[in-house]
């Protein structure tokens, strides 16, 4: 068995470092490979199918590695709860015949966390974290500069002690989502002043705090229904 971590500008450095550290803690063979989704115009244009092209890039590379290293199959971590969300990357996984053992076992996110806790894994309650590109509004090109701004913003919010959040990039506007149980602290006037200082220094003209709080995949709510149903040709 070999664990593969795909590294690119859309992966936050803190997430990469923690994934590598966890693999070493558990004596899991791990290799970091470089992916080049930012060189694909279909990915950079950032429409509703961006995730398809990201996963197509990843699984194409992994198929090459599988053949070179003599492994029989490739598996990824999609679970039962992911079936109910808009995830074009799953179509890429199907096209490449990638195995999904957690989904096939009928495991939900909560059940996986429970099993991880019982196994004594320190990451059992780690907040979910999609790639940095998911923070950029659809239709706005994914660039290294935009990804860098989002990463720096999230590092700063994490440095303020918040645990579950997203920094959403809407051009001149940044929309900060904070988990509802942490929202009262975020609404403090002094904290609002700090948010404004941080994000204006990163180049945003307007700094906003989303009063609905953190929602995974909230950018999808901006897509027309027909886009959510459209298949990649």
C-alpha angles and dihedrals in degrees: 000000000000126000115217124203115194111216125198138132088280092066114083114234092232091056093048093049093048093048092051091045092051092050091052092047090055095040090242114160104241138179129187115217129187118239124196106208090136088067091060113088090206089062097041094053087065103212126156092285097055093114091055092060092044093054092041088057091047098047093044088057093044092051088057090050092047090056094045094049097041099241121154101219148004122230132187135191106254111140138194095273091057090066090073096054134076103263116155089179089075089066089057090050091053092048090054093042093239116177121240107196096169092053092043089053089055093241121160126206092258092050092049090051090049092051091047091051092050089050090055095243111161093216095059093113099031110142115255112258124188121195120290091250089068088068093064117087116250113267094029108107117250107239134170089244094055092046090050092052092050092047093050090048093051092046088054093049090048088050089058088061101258115141111188116037147114133219108215118201115216100164109260089007127071118198114201118203117198125184111263094242089056096040097093090062091047090053093058109116092232091053091048089055090051092050090052092050094049099046098040087055087056091056105264117137096201127035118200135180115214108231092204089065129218117345121174110235095009091151088069089069088071092061122094113246092248090059091054090055098040118112124220112251 
